[in-house]
Amino acid sequence: MKLENEKEILTIVNSDVTASSFKNVRAEQVTLNCCNLSGMNMNDVNLTGLHISDANLSEFVIDGAQWGGAHFRNIGFGNPNQPDVEFNRTPVQLTNCNLHQSVFTDCNLKNAKLDNCDISGLTINGIDIESLIKQFKAMEQK
């Protein structure tokens, strides 16, 4: 089926649209429920206001995106006690990201690593990390 230059409201139920493609399509307010979108590729898309809930985002990649105002809540590696949910312990990686003035609240950062990161102004539970590092280095030199 091919729709071209059409304005239609489609309802697709219990269907397989594998390998379908959409180009220059307005799809505002589209709702996807109980869909397998594994391997989906999106390029040059506007996802302003996108809301994803109860999703498996294992190996999910976002590259070259603007994320001002983005909010990530209740994110984890899955629950190994739920046999119907894929459990993936692959570490999450943030590379070349601007987290300036970001706030992390009630997050598990156990064994997290910061490599080659600008930590100026970084505070953890009210403690200025730069000052703490300076104190450590001063004690090391004694």
N, CA and C of each residue as an Amber inpcrd file, in Angstrom:
protein
   426
   0.8530000  -1.1710000   0.0000000   0.0000000   0.0000000   0.0000000
   0.8960000   1.2310000   0.0000000   0.5580000   2.1940000  -0.7970000
   1.3290000   3.4320000  -0.8510000   0.3620000   4.6070000  -0.7240000
   0.6570000   5.4640000   0.2600000  -0.0770000   6.7230000   0.4150000
   0.8730000   7.8380000   0.0260000   0.4800000   8.6950000  -0.8730000
   1.3230000   9.8050000  -1.2810000   0.4680000  11.0560000  -1.3770000
   0.9590000  12.1180000  -0.7210000   0.2390000  13.3990000  -0.6990000
  -1.1880000  13.2400000  -0.1760000  -1.3430000  12.3950000   0.8300000
  -2.6430000  12.1480000   1.4320000  -2.6630000  12.6520000   2.8680000
  -3.8200000  12.9980000   3.3670000  -4.0030000  13.3060000   4.7870000
  -5.0280000  12.3110000   5.2890000  -4.5420000  11.3110000   6.0080000
  -5.3960000  10.2250000   6.4700000  -5.1480000   9.9630000   7.9440000
  -6.1500000   9.5100000   8.6370000  -5.9860000   8.9730000   9.9840000
  -6.0450000   7.4630000   9.8310000  -4.9480000   6.8180000  10.1690000
  -4.8460000   5.3740000  10.0100000  -4.9880000   4.6880000  11.3510000
  -5.6830000   3.5910000  11.3870000  -5.7330000   2.7120000  12.5470000
  -5.2200000   1.3670000  12.0680000  -4.0810000   0.9580000  12.6220000
  -3.4500000  -0.2940000  12.2180000  -3.4240000  -1.2030000  13.4350000
  -4.0590000  -2.3500000  13.3490000  -4.1740000  -3.2670000  14.4830000
  -3.7350000  -4.6630000  14.0450000  -2.9640000  -5.3410000  14.9020000
  -2.5200000  -6.7120000  14.6440000  -1.9520000  -6.8610000  13.2340000
  -1.0640000  -5.9600000  12.8660000  -0.4960000  -5.9670000  11.5200000
   1.0200000  -5.9930000  11.5730000   1.6260000  -6.4210000  10.4940000
   3.0790000  -6.4400000  10.3690000   3.4610000  -5.4370000   9.2850000
   4.1090000  -4.3470000   9.7010000   4.5420000  -3.3210000   8.7420000
   6.0730000  -3.3030000   8.6860000   6.6930000  -4.4680000   8.9510000
   8.1450000  -4.5950000   8.9160000   8.6760000  -4.0780000   7.5810000
   9.7920000  -3.3400000   7.6480000  10.4920000  -2.7810000   6.4810000
   9.7160000  -1.6560000   5.7940000   8.6910000  -1.1340000   6.4370000
   7.9860000   0.0260000   5.8810000   8.8710000   1.2510000   6.0140000
   8.6430000   2.2470000   5.1900000   9.4110000   3.4840000   5.3050000
   8.4660000   4.6740000   5.2370000   8.8640000   5.7190000   5.9460000
   8.0960000   6.9490000   5.9770000   9.0480000   8.0870000   5.6680000
   8.7200000   8.9300000   4.7200000   9.5950000  10.0370000   4.3440000
   8.7510000  11.2920000   4.1750000   9.2280000  12.3950000   4.8000000
   8.5110000  13.6710000   4.7430000   7.0560000  13.5090000   5.1850000
   6.8680000  12.8490000   6.3280000   5.5350000  12.5370000   6.8320000
   5.2610000  13.3340000   8.1040000   4.1010000  13.9560000   8.1880000
   3.6330000  14.5400000   9.4480000   2.9380000  13.4310000  10.2010000
   3.4110000  13.1540000  11.3980000   2.8250000  12.0750000  12.1980000
   2.6300000  12.5530000  13.6320000   2.1750000  13.7830000  13.7800000
   1.9680000  14.3450000  15.1130000   0.8510000  13.5990000  15.8220000
   1.0100000  13.4630000  17.1150000   0.0320000  12.8280000  17.9880000
  -0.2430000  11.3720000  17.6300000   0.7300000  10.7060000  17.0210000
   0.6100000   9.2830000  16.7400000   0.8130000   8.5250000  18.0420000
   0.0480000   7.4900000  18.2660000   0.1710000   6.6610000  19.4520000
   0.5670000   5.2560000  19.0340000   1.6140000   4.7320000  19.6750000
   2.0450000   3.3590000  19.4440000   1.8850000   2.6070000  20.7540000
   1.1340000   1.5260000  20.7520000   0.9400000   0.7000000  21.9430000
   1.2970000  -0.7380000  21.6200000   2.0540000  -1.3770000  22.5010000
   2.4220000  -2.7910000  22.3550000   3.0180000  -3.0540000  20.9770000
   4.0010000  -2.2740000  20.5910000   4.6380000  -2.4050000  19.2780000
   6.0890000  -2.8170000  19.4260000   6.5680000  -3.6350000  18.5100000
   7.9740000  -4.0020000  18.4590000   8.6420000  -3.0950000  17.4350000
   9.4690000  -2.1710000  17.9140000  10.1560000  -1.2260000  17.0380000
  11.6590000  -1.5070000  17.0080000  12.0560000  -2.7440000  17.3450000
  13.4830000  -3.0700000  17.3790000  14.0940000  -2.8590000  16.0020000
  15.2730000  -2.2640000  15.9790000  15.9570000  -1.9830000  14.7240000
  15.4370000  -0.7630000  13.9920000  14.5140000  -0.0440000  14.5990000
  13.9490000   1.1470000  13.9610000  15.0330000   2.2140000  13.8260000
  15.0420000   2.9370000  12.7300000  16.0090000   3.9880000  12.4790000
  15.2640000   5.2870000  12.1970000  15.6070000   6.3340000  12.9330000
  14.9990000   7.6430000  12.7160000  16.1080000   8.6410000  12.4520000
  15.9560000   9.4710000  11.4410000  16.9540000  10.4680000  11.0920000
  16.2460000  11.7790000  10.7810000  16.7910000  12.8840000  11.2960000
  16.2370000  14.2110000  11.0520000  14.7620000  14.2680000  11.4380000
  14.4820000  13.8920000  12.7040000  13.1060000  13.8660000  13.1940000
  12.9260000  14.8510000  14.3420000  11.7350000  15.3720000  14.4810000
  11.3850000  16.2550000  15.5860000  10.6160000  15.4270000  16.6000000
  11.2140000  15.1890000  17.7580000  10.5820000  14.3900000  18.8030000
  10.1830000  15.2480000  20.0040000   9.9890000  16.5460000  19.7790000
   9.5890000  17.4440000  20.8560000   8.3160000  16.9140000  21.5110000
   8.3560000  16.7670000  22.8150000   7.1900000  16.2930000  23.5520000
   7.0060000  14.7800000  23.5090000   7.9600000  14.0470000  22.9200000
   7.8650000  12.5830000  22.8780000   7.8380000  12.0390000  24.2960000
   6.9700000  11.0990000  24.5530000   6.8670000  10.4640000  25.8700000
   6.9830000   8.9600000  25.6700000   7.9890000   8.3580000  26.2870000
   8.1950000   6.9140000  26.2200000   8.0290000   6.3660000  27.6280000
   7.1760000   5.3710000  27.7970000   7.0270000   4.7610000  29.1190000
   6.9520000   3.2480000  28.9640000   7.3770000   2.5520000  30.0040000
   7.3570000   1.0930000  30.0420000   7.9960000   0.5200000  28.7820000
   9.2460000   0.9320000  28.5110000   9.9270000   0.5370000  27.2780000
  11.2590000  -0.1310000  27.5630000  11.6570000  -1.0260000  26.7110000
  12.9850000  -1.6250000  26.7620000  13.8670000  -0.8090000  25.8280000
  14.7800000  -0.0310000  26.3850000  15.6660000   0.8160000  25.5910000
  17.0820000   0.2590000  25.5270000  17.2400000  -1.0420000  25.7500000
  18.5550000  -1.6620000  25.6920000  19.1880000  -1.3940000  24.3320000
  20.4460000  -0.9720000  24.3600000  21.2170000  -0.6580000  23.1610000
  20.6130000   0.4880000  22.3480000  19.7930000   1.2970000  22.9760000
  19.1900000   2.4920000  22.3800000  20.2800000   3.5380000  22.1890000
  20.3610000   4.1530000  21.0370000  21.3970000   5.1440000  20.7410000
  20.7480000   6.4440000  20.3160000  21.1630000   7.5340000  20.9400000
  20.7720000   8.8730000  20.5100000  22.0590000   9.5780000  20.1360000
  22.1410000  10.0930000  18.9210000  23.3670000  10.7130000  18.4240000
  23.0240000  12.0240000  17.7330000  23.7030000  13.0880000  18.1260000
  23.5040000  14.3770000  17.4720000  22.1550000  15.0020000  17.7780000
  21.6920000  14.8750000  19.0090000  20.3620000  15.3640000  19.3680000
  20.4540000  16.5430000  20.3310000  19.4890000  17.4160000  20.2680000
  19.3260000  18.5030000  21.2330000  18.3910000  17.9760000  22.3060000
  18.7620000  18.1350000  23.6010000  17.9270000  17.5470000  24.6470000
  17.6000000  18.5060000  25.7770000  17.6050000  19.8010000  25.5040000
  17.2400000  20.7840000  26.5190000  15.8540000  20.4980000  27.0790000
  15.7650000  20.4180000  28.3760000  14.4850000  20.1580000  29.0330000
  14.1070000  18.6810000  29.0940000  14.9760000  17.8030000  28.5800000
  14.6690000  16.3650000  28.6310000  14.6210000  15.9120000  30.0870000
  13.8140000  14.9370000  30.3680000  13.6620000  14.4280000  31.7320000
  13.6690000  12.9040000  31.6780000  14.6190000  12.2900000  32.3600000
  14.7200000  10.8420000  32.4250000  14.3170000  10.4150000  33.8380000
  13.3000000   9.5610000  33.9680000  12.8100000   9.1270000  35.2720000
  12.6780000   7.6110000  35.2980000  12.9500000   7.0460000  36.4630000
  12.7230000   5.6160000  36.6920000  13.3750000   4.7530000  35.6150000
  14.6510000   5.0440000  35.3310000  15.3970000   4.3270000  34.3070000
  16.3480000   3.3510000  34.9870000  16.4450000   2.1450000  34.4710000
  17.3490000   1.1590000  35.0490000  17.6810000   0.0720000  34.0530000
  18.2070000  -1.0220000  34.5510000  18.6310000  -2.1230000  33.6950000
  17.5570000  -3.1930000  33.5750000  16.3800000  -2.9650000  34.0630000
  15.3430000  -3.9920000  34.0540000  15.3510000  -4.7490000  35.3640000
  14.4270000  -5.6450000  35.5090000  14.2940000  -6.4220000  36.7350000
  14.5520000  -7.8940000  36.4160000  15.6800000  -8.4500000  36.9260000
  16.0020000  -9.8430000  36.6120000  14.9710000 -10.8300000  37.1550000
  14.1110000 -10.3920000  38.0780000  13.0850000 -11.2680000  38.6440000
  11.8260000 -11.3370000  37.7860000  11.7810000 -10.5290000  36.7160000
  10.6310000 -10.5730000  35.8080000  11.0430000 -11.3430000  34.5590000
  10.6410000 -12.6140000  34.4260000  11.1150000 -13.4400000  33.3260000
  10.6790000 -12.9440000  31.9460000   9.6090000 -12.1710000  31.8710000
   9.1290000 -11.7050000  30.5710000   9.8070000 -10.4170000  30.1150000
  10.7180000  -9.8760000  30.9470000  11.4170000  -8.6390000  30.6060000
  12.8890000  -8.9470000  30.3660000  13.4130000  -8.5030000  29.2380000
  14.8270000  -8.7290000  28.9370000  15.6790000  -7.9470000  29.9290000
  16.6580000  -8.6190000  30.5170000  17.5380000  -8.0000000  31.5030000
  18.8850000  -7.7420000  30.8530000  19.3200000  -6.5050000  30.8400000
  20.5610000  -6.1370000  30.1580000  21.4270000  -5.3190000  31.1030000
  22.6170000  -5.8350000  31.4360000  23.5400000  -5.1390000  32.3350000
  24.6020000  -4.3440000  31.5940000  24.4610000  -4.1560000  30.2850000
  25.4310000  -3.3810000  29.5290000  25.4430000  -1.9580000  30.0740000
  26.6240000  -1.4210000  30.4330000  26.6680000  -0.0760000  31.0220000
  26.1390000   1.0060000  30.0850000  25.4370000   1.9410000  30.6620000
  24.9740000   3.1160000  29.9240000  26.1800000   4.0120000  29.6990000
  26.3060000   4.5860000  28.5190000  27.4390000   5.4520000  28.2140000
  26.9390000   6.8140000  27.7480000  27.4740000   7.8540000  28.3580000
  27.2230000   9.2250000  27.9190000  28.5550000   9.7500000  27.4080000
  28.6360000  10.0830000  26.1250000  29.8810000  10.5350000  25.5210000
  29.6570000  11.8740000  24.8360000  30.5420000  12.8250000  25.1260000
  30.4790000  14.1340000  24.4850000  29.1350000  14.8150000  24.7270000
  28.6270000  14.7230000  25.9570000  27.3230000  15.2890000  26.3110000
  27.4940000  16.5350000  27.1590000  26.6070000  17.4780000  26.9960000
  26.6080000  18.6810000  27.8190000  25.5770000  18.5010000  28.9290000
  26.0530000  18.2930000  30.1370000  25.1730000  18.1310000  31.2990000
  25.2720000  19.3460000  32.2220000  25.6830000  20.4940000  31.6620000
  25.8360000  21.7360000  32.4160000  24.5470000  22.0460000  33.1670000
  24.6530000  22.2410000  34.4530000  23.5560000  22.5640000  35.3640000
  22.4990000  21.4610000  35.4630000  22.8560000  20.2370000  35.0850000
  21.9270000  19.1160000  35.2290000  21.8050000  18.7430000  36.7000000
  20.7200000  18.1080000  37.0480000  20.4800000  17.6870000  38.4230000
  20.1900000  16.1920000  38.4220000  20.9280000  15.4510000  39.2430000
  20.6980000  14.0270000  39.4260000  20.1470000  13.8610000  40.8420000
  18.9630000  13.2990000  40.9770000  18.3320000  13.1340000  42.2820000
  17.9460000  11.6750000  42.4690000  18.3070000  11.1200000  43.6070000
  17.9760000   9.7270000  43.9350000  18.4140000   8.7680000  42.8390000
  19.6310000   8.9440000  42.3220000  20.1710000   8.0960000  41.2610000
  21.2560000   7.1810000  41.8130000  21.3430000   5.9960000  41.2830000
  22.3980000   5.0690000  41.6600000  23.5740000   5.3040000  40.7140000
  24.6260000   5.9200000  41.2220000  25.8330000   6.1730000  40.4390000
  26.9830000   5.2840000  40.9160000  26.6380000   4.1810000  41.5490000
  27.6440000   3.2580000  42.0680000  28.5730000   2.8210000  40.9460000
  29.8800000   2.9340000  41.1800000  30.9230000   2.5730000  40.2250000
  30.8750000   3.3780000  38.9260000  30.1880000   4.5170000  38.9260000
  30.1810000   5.3870000  37.7390000  31.5710000   5.9750000  37.5550000
  31.9420000   6.2290000  36.3090000  33.2550000   6.7880000  36.0050000
  33.0890000   8.0790000  35.2190000  33.8610000   9.0900000  35.6100000
  33.9240000  10.3400000  34.8680000  35.3320000  10.4370000  34.2970000
  35.4700000  10.3870000  32.9850000  36.7730000  10.4750000  32.3360000
  36.8180000  11.7210000  31.4590000  37.8820000  12.5130000  31.6360000
  38.0830000  13.7270000  30.8320000  36.8690000  14.6470000  30.8560000
  36.2690000  14.8050000  32.0230000  35.0680000  15.6370000  32.1670000
  35.4010000  16.9360000  32.9010000  34.7730000  18.0180000  32.5030000
  34.8810000  19.2950000  33.2100000  33.9690000  19.2150000  34.4240000
  34.5530000  19.1880000  35.6200000  33.7480000  19.0560000  36.8370000
  33.6820000  20.3590000  37.6260000  34.0140000  21.4830000  36.9810000
  33.9670000  22.7560000  37.7060000  32.5400000  23.0110000  38.1930000
  32.4270000  23.2970000  39.4680000  31.1240000  23.5490000  40.0850000
  30.3610000  22.3040000  40.4870000  30.9280000  21.1190000  40.2530000
  30.2450000  19.8670000  40.6000000  30.1270000  19.7450000  42.1120000
  28.9190000  19.5080000  42.5750000  28.6940000  19.2570000  44.0010000
  27.9640000  17.9270000  44.1550000  28.3380000  17.2060000  45.1850000
  27.6660000  15.9570000  45.5240000  27.2050000  16.0790000  46.9650000
  25.9080000  16.0090000  47.1590000  25.3040000  16.1700000  48.4870000
  25.8300000  17.4230000  49.1780000  25.9380000  18.5100000  48.4240000
  26.3620000  19.8000000  48.9640000  27.8680000  19.9770000  49.0950000
  28.6440000  18.9800000  48.7240000  30.1040000  19.0630000  48.8540000
  30.7020000  19.4520000  47.5100000  31.4930000  20.5270000  47.5020000
  32.1600000  20.9890000  46.2860000  33.3150000  20.0440000  45.9770000
  33.2040000  19.3190000  44.9030000  34.1850000  18.2900000  44.5650000
  35.5460000  18.8830000  44.2190000  35.5780000  20.0420000  43.5580000
  36.8580000  20.6780000  43.2380000  37.6440000  20.9860000  44.5180000
  36.9640000  21.5140000  45.5200000  37.6290000  21.8040000  46.8020000
  38.1380000  20.5270000  47.4500000  37.3410000  19.4880000  47.3740000
  37.7230000  18.2060000  47.9480000  38.9780000  17.6520000  47.2600000
  39.0410000  17.7660000  45.9430000  40.2160000  17.2910000  45.1920000
  41.4380000  18.1290000  45.5490000  41.2550000  19.4460000  45.6820000
  42.3780000  20.3180000  46.0660000  42.9060000  19.9350000  47.4470000
  41.9990000  19.6640000  48.3800000  42.4130000  19.2450000  49.7220000
  43.1770000  17.9330000  49.6640000  42.6910000  16.9900000  48.8590000
  43.3460000  15.6930000  48.7180000  44.7510000  15.8500000  48.1590000
  44.8920000  16.6870000  47.1190000  46.1930000  16.9000000  46.5000000
  47.1570000  17.5870000  47.4660000  46.6430000  18.5220000  48.2740000
  47.4910000  19.2130000  49.2660000  47.9730000  18.2100000  50.3200000
  47.1010000  17.3130000  50.7530000  47.4810000  16.3100000  51.7470000
  48.4850000  15.3260000  51.1440000  48.3370000  15.0360000  49.8540000
  49.2320000  14.1150000  49.1690000  50.6620000  14.6600000  49.1080000
  50.7660000  15.9710000  48.9730000  52.0780000  16.6230000  48.8280000
  52.8040000  16.7300000  50.1580000  52.1320000  16.5700000  51.2650000
  52.7650000  16.7030000  52.5800000  53.5470000  15.4860000  52.9410000
